[in-house]
């Protein structure tokens, strides 16, 4: 899984925030900071679909798009990819653990405890 470009990330942010699949036209209306051609939005949505970030279903003549996975799953995958890039996973994990806040460390402890209990 690769990182997203700026426009791809903006579109994914919109789709992650919605509870329902959206058409390209609906997504285009929700992009506030840019005046994009509808074909540009359709192209990016199609590209995200081919990359596996989105699923799409036909709705008349239009496609409706929704995220294939949650934002949390995407970020977790990015973190795992970053971890694989290091030559020393133990050192990277240790440094990460030292950098998180106390409440974040507690969340990690709870998650690890739940995994051990399974």
FENLINSUL-V751444 format. One line per field, one symbol per residue. burial: 1 if it has 16 or more other C-alpha atoms within 10 Angstrom, else 0. A space follows every 50 residues. Layout:
burial = ???
This chain:
burial = 00000001011101110000111110110010000000001100110110 00111100000011111100000100000000100000000100000000 000000000000000000
